[in-house]
Amino acid sequence: MPLEQKKTIFELPFKFVFTEEGSSMLIRQKVKFTRFRMGDNTEDYGVSFDKVVPAAVQRMLMAGYISKIEVSGIETVAARKELIDLSKLIVFSLIYAQYGYASFAQVVSADPVKKWNHANPFSVIDEKTQFKEGSVRDYLKEHKDELSEITLELVNPLGDSIAGDESLLEDEKKLQLMMVEKLLAFADPLMWFVLIKFKSDPGYRFLLRDTRLCLAEYLKKTRIAEYAALLIVELAQNIENINMLKEARILYKNKYVKLFKILQEARFRVPVIEQMRKKNNLITISWKIGGAGTSIGTRGKLQVVLYDREINYKEMRGSFEATRSADITRNSLIEYYNRLLASGNDLELGMYYLSYLNEACEKVGIKFESMVNQIPLSDVTMTTLSFGL
C-alpha cells in the first residue's frame, strides 16, 4: 500500500446532512440550510458543497456533527481517486472516534481505577474528574516527562512487532507506524492521566498491557479502510458500466459500435454519459454515519448505499409505492455478483475486494454485512454495505 500525497480539496457534488448537535452549531454560525432530495427519494435538510476540505470533514465527523454524506450525478471513472480518498477518510475518522471511546472505557474499568474509586467516593475518576491544574490537558502538560516515558513504553513493543512483520512491505510498515501515532492523537486524555497517576501502582504493568492491547486492536481495524474504499468504488464502476451499456444500446441502436468501445473510447463514452446525466441515471453514493456522540447502541456504525436509478424510475415509482415492502427482494452481495457474472460482466476485482473485506473484518472484530435490495417494478437497486466499527 504505497504512501500517497493527500488531496487538500475534494471536488464532488456533496450533500451534507447533520446531526442535531451539528445543525445547532451551524445555525449559530448563521449557515443556511437547503431542502433537497436524497438518493432514496426522501427529502432532507442540509448543506450542499462543490468543494470541501478533507480536514474539516474529519473534524466534523469526529465531533459527531455529520449524519450523512451523499454525492450524486457523478461519473465514477473520473471521480475514482476522490471517492476512494473520501471513503477512507470516513472509515478512518469513525475508527479514530471509536478508539477514543474505547481508550476511555478501558482505563476506567482497570483494577487500579476501580480500587481508587471504591476507596475515594468523593474523588472518582471518570469523565467528570476535576483537576487542580484546571483540566486534564493542563495536568498532562505538568507531567510531560512522565508522559513521554509512558508513551515509549506503550508504543515501542508495537513498533518492534510492525518492524518484524515480514508480511508487510516497507511502505505498509511506515503506514502502520503513522496509524499508531494517529490513534494515540485521538486517545481520551483521561487514558494518559490514569497511566501517569498509577505508574507506581503494583497493577501498572497490567494496566499498560491492556492499554497496548486496546491500541493494537484498533490499529488492526484501520487496515480495512483501504479495501472498504476500493470495494465501494469497484461496485460503483460496475454498476455504472452496466448502465452505460444499456444506454449505449439505445443511443447507438442504428450504428455498429462494439460495446467495449463505449467504456474505452471518449468519443463514444462522453455522449452516453451525457444522456445518462439528462435522465438522472448516474450513480448516487451515500455514507450514513450512525450514532456518533453518546448513543452507545448506534455509535460507530457506517452504512454505505449505492443507488442505481434506471431510466424509468420516476415514472414507475407511483405504481409500486403502495406495495413497496412486499415487492422488495433481498439478495446477498455474493448472489448479486454471481447474477451479474452470469451476464458476462467483468467483476473480478470487486469479488476480490469483497472476499478480502469479509475476511479482514471478521479477523478484527468488525461486523460487516452486504445486501442488495431490488424493487422490481422500478428497477431501482440499492447496494448496501454495513460496518459496525
C-alpha positions as CSV (number, residue, x, y, z in Angstrom):
1,M,0.0,0.0,0.0
2,P,2.1,3.0,-1.2
3,L,2.1,6.2,0.7
4,E,0.4,8.9,-1.4
5,Q,0.2,12.7,-1.1
6,K,-3.2,13.6,0.4
7,K,-5.6,15.8,-1.5
8,T,-6.2,19.2,0.1
9,I,-9.6,19.6,-1.6
10,F,-12.4,17.2,-2.6
11,E,-14.3,18.4,-5.6
12,L,-17.6,16.5,-5.8
13,P,-21.3,17.4,-5.8
14,F,-21.8,17.0,-2.0
15,K,-24.9,17.0,0.1
16,F,-24.3,17.0,3.9
17,V,-27.0,16.2,6.4
18,F,-26.1,16.9,10.0
19,T,-26.9,15.6,13.5
20,E,-28.8,17.7,16.0
21,E,-25.5,18.9,17.5
22,G,-24.1,19.7,14.1
23,S,-27.2,21.5,13.0
24,S,-27.2,23.6,16.2
25,M,-23.5,24.5,15.7
26,L,-24.1,25.6,12.1
27,I,-27.3,27.6,12.9
28,R,-25.2,29.5,15.5
29,Q,-22.8,30.3,12.7
30,K,-25.8,31.5,10.5
31,V,-25.3,28.8,7.9
32,K,-28.4,28.5,5.7
33,F,-29.8,25.0,5.2
34,T,-31.3,23.7,1.9
35,R,-34.1,21.2,1.4
36,F,-33.0,18.6,-1.2
37,R,-33.9,15.2,-2.5
38,M,-31.7,12.3,-1.4
39,G,-30.7,9.1,-3.2
40,D,-33.5,7.2,-1.6
41,N,-36.0,9.7,-2.9
42,T,-36.7,11.2,0.5
43,E,-36.2,14.8,1.3
44,D,-33.9,16.2,3.9
45,Y,-32.3,19.5,5.1
46,G,-28.6,20.1,4.9
47,V,-25.9,22.0,3.1
48,S,-24.5,21.3,-0.4
49,F,-21.0,22.0,-1.5
50,D,-19.0,21.6,-4.7
51,K,-15.7,21.6,-2.8
52,V,-14.8,20.6,0.8
53,V,-11.6,20.5,2.8
54,P,-10.9,16.9,4.0
55,A,-9.5,18.0,7.4
56,A,-12.7,20.0,8.0
57,V,-14.9,17.0,7.1
58,Q,-12.8,14.8,9.5
59,R,-13.2,17.3,12.3
60,M,-17.0,17.3,11.9
61,L,-17.1,13.5,11.7
62,M,-15.0,13.2,14.9
63,A,-17.3,15.7,16.7
64,G,-20.4,13.7,15.7
65,Y,-21.8,16.6,13.6
66,I,-22.5,14.7,10.4
67,S,-25.2,12.1,9.9
68,K,-25.0,11.6,6.1
69,I,-22.7,12.5,3.2
70,E,-24.0,11.9,-0.3
71,V,-22.7,12.5,-3.8
72,S,-24.9,12.2,-6.8
73,G,-24.7,12.6,-10.6
74,I,-21.1,11.5,-10.7
75,E,-19.1,9.6,-13.3
76,T,-17.2,7.2,-11.2
77,V,-14.2,6.7,-13.5
78,A,-13.4,10.4,-13.4
79,A,-14.1,10.7,-9.7
80,R,-12.4,7.4,-8.7
81,K,-9.5,8.8,-6.7
82,E,-11.6,11.3,-4.8
83,L,-14.2,8.6,-4.0
84,I,-11.6,6.3,-2.6
85,D,-10.0,9.1,-0.6
86,L,-13.3,10.2,0.8
87,S,-14.4,6.7,1.7
88,K,-11.0,6.1,3.5
89,L,-11.3,9.4,5.4
90,I,-14.8,8.5,6.6
91,V,-13.8,5.0,7.8
92,F,-10.6,6.2,9.4
93,S,-12.5,9.0,11.2
94,L,-15.0,6.6,12.7
95,I,-12.3,4.2,13.8
96,Y,-10.4,7.1,15.4
97,A,-13.5,8.2,17.2
98,Q,-14.3,4.6,18.4
99,Y,-10.7,4.3,19.7
100,G,-11.3,7.5,21.7
101,Y,-14.3,5.9,23.4
102,A,-12.5,2.5,23.8
103,S,-9.4,4.1,25.4
104,F,-11.6,5.8,28.0
105,A,-13.7,2.7,28.7
106,Q,-10.5,0.5,29.0
107,V,-8.8,2.6,31.7
108,V,-11.9,3.4,33.8
109,S,-12.6,-0.3,34.1
110,A,-9.0,-1.2,35.1
111,D,-8.4,-2.6,38.6
112,P,-6.3,0.3,39.9
113,V,-9.0,2.7,38.9
114,K,-11.8,0.6,40.4
115,K,-9.9,0.3,43.7
116,W,-9.3,4.0,43.8
117,N,-12.9,4.8,43.0
118,H,-14.1,2.4,45.8
119,A,-11.7,4.0,48.3
120,N,-12.3,7.6,47.2
121,P,-16.1,8.0,46.5
122,F,-15.7,11.8,46.5
123,S,-12.8,11.8,44.1
124,V,-14.0,9.3,41.5
125,I,-12.0,9.0,38.3
126,D,-14.5,9.3,35.4
127,E,-15.5,11.7,32.6
128,K,-16.3,14.3,35.3
129,T,-13.0,14.2,37.1
130,Q,-11.8,17.6,38.3
131,F,-8.1,18.6,38.2
132,K,-6.3,21.1,40.4
133,E,-4.5,22.2,37.3
134,G,-7.8,23.2,35.7
135,S,-8.2,20.4,33.1
136,V,-6.8,17.0,32.2
137,R,-4.8,18.6,29.4
138,D,-3.2,21.0,31.8
139,Y,-2.4,18.0,34.0
140,L,-0.6,16.3,31.1
141,K,1.5,19.4,30.5
142,E,2.6,19.4,34.1
143,H,3.7,15.8,33.7
144,K,5.1,15.9,30.2
145,D,8.3,14.0,31.1
146,E,6.3,11.1,32.6
147,L,4.0,11.2,29.6
148,S,6.9,10.9,27.2
149,E,8.3,7.9,29.1
150,I,4.9,6.1,29.2
151,T,4.4,6.8,25.5
152,L,7.6,5.0,24.7
153,E,6.7,2.1,27.0
154,L,3.3,1.8,25.2
155,V,4.4,2.1,21.6
156,N,7.9,0.6,21.4
157,P,6.7,-3.1,21.6
158,L,4.1,-2.3,18.8
159,G,6.8,-0.7,16.7
160,D,9.1,-3.7,17.1
161,S,6.2,-6.0,16.1
162,I,5.5,-4.0,13.0
163,A,9.1,-3.8,12.0
164,G,9.4,-7.6,12.3
165,D,6.2,-8.4,10.3
166,E,7.5,-9.9,7.1
167,S,4.1,-9.9,5.6
168,L,4.2,-6.1,5.3
169,L,6.1,-4.0,2.7
170,E,8.2,-1.1,3.9
171,D,5.6,1.5,2.9
172,E,3.0,-0.6,4.8
173,K,5.2,-0.6,7.9
174,K,5.6,3.1,7.7
175,L,1.8,3.5,7.3
176,Q,1.2,1.3,10.3
177,L,3.6,3.4,12.4
178,M,1.8,6.5,11.3
179,M,-1.6,4.9,12.2
180,V,-0.2,4.3,15.8
181,E,0.5,8.0,16.1
182,K,-2.8,8.9,14.6
183,L,-4.8,6.7,17.0
184,L,-2.9,8.0,20.0
185,A,-3.7,11.5,19.0
186,F,-7.3,10.7,19.4
187,A,-7.0,8.7,22.6
188,D,-9.1,10.0,25.5
189,P,-6.9,12.3,27.6
190,L,-8.1,10.5,30.7
191,M,-6.2,7.4,29.5
192,W,-2.9,9.3,29.8
193,F,-4.0,10.7,33.2
194,V,-4.6,7.2,34.6
195,L,-1.4,5.8,33.2
196,I,0.6,8.7,34.9
197,K,-1.3,8.6,38.2
198,F,-0.9,4.8,38.6
199,K,2.6,4.5,37.3
200,S,3.9,3.3,40.7
201,D,0.9,1.1,41.4
202,P,1.6,-2.7,41.6
203,G,-1.0,-3.2,38.8
204,Y,0.6,-0.7,36.4
205,R,2.2,-3.3,34.1
206,F,-1.2,-4.9,33.6
207,L,-2.8,-1.5,33.0
208,L,-0.1,-0.7,30.4
209,R,-0.5,-4.1,28.8
210,D,-4.3,-3.7,28.4
211,T,-3.9,-0.2,27.1
212,R,-1.4,-1.5,24.5
213,L,-3.8,-4.3,23.5
214,C,-6.6,-1.8,23.0
215,L,-4.4,0.3,20.8
216,A,-3.3,-2.8,18.8
217,E,-6.9,-3.9,18.3
218,Y,-7.8,-0.6,16.7
219,L,-4.6,-0.5,14.7
220,K,-5.7,-3.7,13.1
221,K,-9.1,-2.2,12.3
222,T,-7.5,0.6,10.3
223,R,-6.4,-2.0,7.7
224,I,-9.9,-2.4,6.4
225,A,-10.3,1.2,5.3
226,E,-8.4,0.7,2.1
227,Y,-10.3,-2.4,1.0
228,A,-13.7,-0.9,2.0
229,A,-12.9,2.1,-0.2
230,L,-11.8,0.0,-3.1
231,L,-14.9,-2.2,-2.9
232,I,-17.2,0.8,-2.8
233,V,-15.6,2.3,-6.0
234,E,-15.4,-1.1,-7.8
235,L,-19.1,-1.6,-7.1
236,A,-19.9,1.9,-8.3
237,Q,-17.9,1.4,-11.5
238,N,-19.5,-2.0,-12.2
239,I,-23.0,-0.5,-11.8
240,E,-22.1,2.5,-14.0
241,N,-20.6,0.2,-16.7
242,I,-23.8,-1.9,-16.8
243,N,-26.0,1.2,-17.1
244,M,-23.7,2.7,-19.8
245,L,-24.1,-0.4,-21.9
246,K,-27.9,-0.2,-21.6
247,E,-27.9,3.4,-22.6
248,A,-25.5,2.8,-25.5
249,R,-27.8,0.2,-26.9
250,I,-30.5,3.0,-27.1
251,L,-28.2,5.8,-28.3
252,Y,-26.3,3.7,-31.0
253,K,-29.1,1.3,-32.0
254,N,-28.7,2.2,-35.7
255,K,-24.9,2.2,-35.6
256,Y,-22.4,-0.7,-35.4
257,V,-20.4,0.1,-32.3
258,K,-18.7,-2.6,-30.3
259,L,-19.9,-2.3,-26.7
260,F,-16.4,-2.4,-25.2
261,K,-15.6,0.8,-27.1
262,I,-18.2,2.6,-25.0
263,L,-16.1,2.0,-22.0
264,Q,-12.7,2.7,-23.5
265,E,-13.1,5.5,-26.1
266,A,-14.1,9.0,-25.1
267,R,-15.9,9.8,-28.4
268,F,-18.4,7.1,-27.6
269,R,-18.4,7.3,-23.8
270,V,-19.0,11.0,-23.4
271,P,-22.3,11.1,-25.3
272,V,-23.5,8.1,-23.3
273,I,-22.6,9.8,-20.0
274,E,-24.4,13.0,-21.1
275,Q,-27.6,11.1,-21.9
276,M,-27.4,9.3,-18.6
277,R,-27.0,12.7,-16.9
278,K,-30.0,14.2,-18.6
279,K,-32.1,11.2,-17.5
280,N,-30.8,11.4,-13.9
281,N,-29.4,7.9,-14.3
282,L,-25.9,8.5,-13.0
283,I,-25.0,6.8,-9.7
284,T,-25.5,8.1,-6.2
285,I,-23.4,7.1,-3.2
286,S,-24.5,7.8,0.4
287,W,-22.4,7.3,3.5
288,K,-24.7,7.2,6.5
289,I,-23.0,7.7,9.9
290,G,-25.0,6.2,12.7
291,G,-24.8,7.5,16.2
292,A,-21.7,9.5,16.7
293,G,-21.8,11.1,20.1
294,T,-23.3,9.4,23.2
295,S,-25.6,6.8,21.6
296,I,-23.8,3.6,22.5
297,G,-26.2,1.3,20.5
298,T,-25.5,3.0,17.2
299,R,-22.1,4.6,17.7
300,G,-19.5,3.5,15.2
301,K,-22.0,2.3,12.6
302,L,-21.4,3.1,8.9
303,Q,-23.8,2.3,6.1
304,V,-22.7,2.9,2.5
305,V,-25.5,2.8,0.0
306,L,-25.1,2.8,-3.8
307,Y,-28.3,3.9,-5.6
308,D,-28.7,2.7,-9.1
309,R,-31.7,4.5,-10.8
310,E,-32.9,3.2,-14.1
311,I,-34.3,5.5,-16.8
312,N,-38.0,4.8,-15.9
313,Y,-37.5,5.3,-12.1
314,K,-39.7,8.4,-11.6
315,E,-42.5,7.2,-13.9
316,M,-42.7,3.8,-12.2
317,R,-42.3,4.9,-8.6
318,G,-46.0,5.7,-8.1
319,S,-47.2,2.3,-9.2
320,F,-45.2,0.3,-6.6
321,E,-45.2,2.8,-3.7
322,A,-48.3,1.2,-2.0
323,T,-46.8,-2.3,-2.2
324,R,-43.2,-1.4,-1.8
325,S,-42.4,-3.6,1.2
326,A,-43.9,-6.6,-0.5
327,D,-42.1,-6.1,-3.7
328,I,-38.6,-5.7,-2.4
329,T,-36.4,-8.7,-2.9
330,R,-33.2,-9.1,-1.0
331,N,-30.1,-10.8,-2.1
332,S,-26.7,-11.1,-0.6
333,L,-23.9,-9.2,-2.5
334,I,-22.3,-12.5,-3.4
335,E,-25.6,-13.6,-5.1
336,Y,-25.8,-10.3,-6.8
337,Y,-22.3,-10.7,-8.1
338,N,-23.0,-14.2,-9.3
339,R,-26.0,-13.0,-11.2
340,L,-24.0,-10.2,-12.9
341,L,-21.1,-12.6,-13.7
342,A,-23.6,-14.9,-15.4
343,S,-24.5,-11.9,-17.7
344,G,-20.8,-11.6,-18.8
345,N,-19.7,-8.6,-16.8
346,D,-16.1,-8.5,-15.5
347,L,-16.4,-8.3,-11.7
348,E,-13.1,-10.0,-10.8
349,L,-11.7,-7.0,-8.8
350,G,-15.0,-6.4,-7.0
351,M,-15.2,-10.1,-6.0
352,Y,-11.6,-9.9,-4.7
353,Y,-12.2,-6.9,-2.6
354,L,-15.5,-8.3,-1.2
355,S,-13.8,-11.6,-0.3
356,Y,-10.9,-9.8,1.4
357,L,-13.1,-7.4,3.2
358,N,-15.3,-10.1,4.6
359,E,-12.3,-12.0,5.9
360,A,-10.4,-8.9,7.2
361,C,-13.5,-7.6,9.1
362,E,-14.0,-11.0,10.7
363,K,-10.4,-11.1,11.9
364,V,-10.5,-7.7,13.6
365,G,-14.0,-8.0,15.1
366,I,-15.8,-5.6,12.7
367,K,-19.3,-6.6,11.9
368,F,-19.7,-6.4,8.1
369,E,-22.8,-7.1,6.1
370,S,-23.6,-6.7,2.4
371,M,-27.0,-6.7,0.8
372,V,-28.7,-5.8,-2.4
373,N,-32.3,-4.6,-2.2
374,Q,-34.1,-4.6,-5.5
375,I,-37.5,-3.2,-6.3
376,P,-38.6,-5.0,-9.4
377,L,-41.3,-2.6,-10.6
378,S,-38.9,0.3,-10.6
379,D,-35.7,-1.4,-11.4
380,V,-34.1,0.6,-8.6
381,T,-31.2,-1.3,-6.9
382,M,-29.8,-0.3,-3.6
383,T,-26.5,-2.0,-2.8
384,T,-25.7,-1.6,0.9
385,L,-22.5,-2.2,2.8
386,S,-22.9,-2.0,6.6
387,F,-20.0,-1.8,9.1
388,G,-20.0,-2.0,12.8
389,L,-16.7,-0.3,13.7
